């Protein structure tokens, strides 16, 4: 935590420290009086969890001091051929009149990371309204294909400026990059996709 970006206080874990829990993303505002968190516990696989690969879960909390992970709900799991292995949510959701927009990644059969998009219900973000069946972005350039980790496009943040979506992402786990598109056109496309 910081108030002035000069000194920092380590507040502790947002997720359960006994889990290898990654891709933890908070919603930018409370929903029905609660904080929302999307996350990807690597250990939550198998029949007990209803998924063969690590995937995205959602949890809610009255405060930011801890999320009752026993009440986490499965948000999305592998559904399409480009989502062969683990997947996770990547960017803090953007509130739109149509729902919460966010990006997610999935690892394909070739071990490349590809990106898709979700639109979640504004009042119940555990409900997926729309999901892109095809990937929106994949590693194509040298800086995305080669690097510390081969074949990675990994978004970390998004912002909409004058109708343009800016996606800030890591290429090959080595480079920082940005991709852009018309946000309205992307939302129209996403809203034409099934849940």
N, C-alpha and C positions, 0 to 999 in steps of 0.2 A: 504494500500500500504506500502511497505517497500523496502529499498535498501540493508539492512544488517541483517534482521531478529532479530533485537534487540528492535527496536521501530516501532510502527505502526501508520498509519494515516487512519482513517475511511473515505473512499471516498464517501460513500452513496450507494444507491440502484442501482443495475444493472437492475432490473426489476421494473415495476410500483409499487410503495409502496401502492397503493390503491387496489391491487389485492393480494390474497393469492396465490402467484406464486412460485412454488417450482421446484426442479430438473432443475435448470438453469445451462446449460452446454455451454461453449464457445468452438468454434473450435480453434485448436492450431495455425492457421495461417489465414490470410485474403483469401477470395475467391472472385475472380473478383473485387478486391479492397475494399471489405467490410468485416466487422466482422460478423460472424454467431453465433447465439445463439439458442439453443433448450431449451424449457421451458414448464411448465405445470401449467397454471392458473386453480385453482380449480373451479372458478366461470364460466368458459367458457363451459357450458353444456347447452343442450337443442336444440330446433329446429333451433334457430338463428345461433348456432355454428356447427350444423351437427353432434353432438355426445351426447350420453346419460350419459357418464362418463368423468371425467377429463382425458385428454390425452395429447399427445406430439404435440407441435407447434414449428415452426421455424420462426425466424425473422432475418433481416439483418440491419446493421447500418454502416454509414460512419465513425463513431467514437465510442468510448466506453462510451460516456457521456449519451447515451440513445438510446433505440431501439423503432422505431415507431410501437408499438404493434397493431395499427389499420391495419398494413400491414402484420401481422403474418399470416402464412399459417398453416393449419392443416397438420401435418406430418404423424402421425399414430394414429389410434384409435382402440378400441377393435375389434378383428377379430376372435380370436380362443377361444375355450371353457375355456382354462386356464387363459384367460384375461377377467374375469367376471366383474371387477370393474375398478378402476383407474389404469392408467399406466403412466410411465414417463421414460425419458432417464436418464441413470445413469453415464456414464463415458465419459470423453473427447474423441472425435473420434481419431482413429489412421488412418493415411493416408497409404493406400496400393495401389499397381498398379491397383487394381480392384475397388477401391472406398473407402469411409470413413467407417471404421468399428466402431461400438459402441454397447454397451449393453443397454438393457432396462428391466424394471421390470413391472409386472402386478400382480394385486391381484386377486386370484382365488375365486371360490365359497366357499371354505373352509377358506377364508381370509388369506391364505398363499401367500407370495410374491415369484414369480418364475421369472427366467431370460430368456430372449430371446436375439437375436442378429439381427442387421440391417447392411446392406451395402448400403450406400448412394452414389449418383453420385458425382464424384470429382468436377465437374464444377457447378453443380446445386444440392446441398445436400437436397433440398426440394423434390427431386425425389428419391423414395425408389427403389433400384434395386433388393434387396433380403431381405427376412425376414424369420426367422425360424418359421415354423408353430407349432412346438412342443417346449416346454421349454427345456433349456439346463441345468438348475440347479434349485433345489428346496430345502427347508429346510428338512433335514433328521436326523441330529445329535441333541443330547440334547441341545447343546449350540445355535443351530439355532431355535429349536422348543420352548424352554423355554427361558425366559428373560424378559426384560421390555415390549417388544411387541412380542407376540407369533407368531412363524412361519415366521421369516424374514431372508432372504438372500438379503442384499442390497449392491450392489457394489458401490464403491466410486472412484476407480482408477484402471487403467490397465497399464501394461508395457510389451513390448516384449523384452526378453533377450535370445539371441542365439536360436531363433525360438520357445521359450516357452512363452505363454501368462500367465502372472501373474495377477490374479483378486483379488484385495484387497476389502474385503467386511465386513459388519457388520452382526453378527449373533444374532438374537433376540434383536436387538438394545442394546446389552449389551457387546458383545465381538467383537474383531477385528480378522479377519482370512484371509487366502489367499488360493485360489484354482488355479491350473495350468492345462494347456492342451497344446498340440502341436498346435501352431497358424496356420500353413499351413493346417493341417487337418481340423481345425475348419473353415477356409476360404473356403476350398474345399466343405465342407458340406453346408456352408451358400450360396455359389454360385450355388448350386444345388436346392435351395429353390426358390419359387415364390416371387414376390414383395409383 
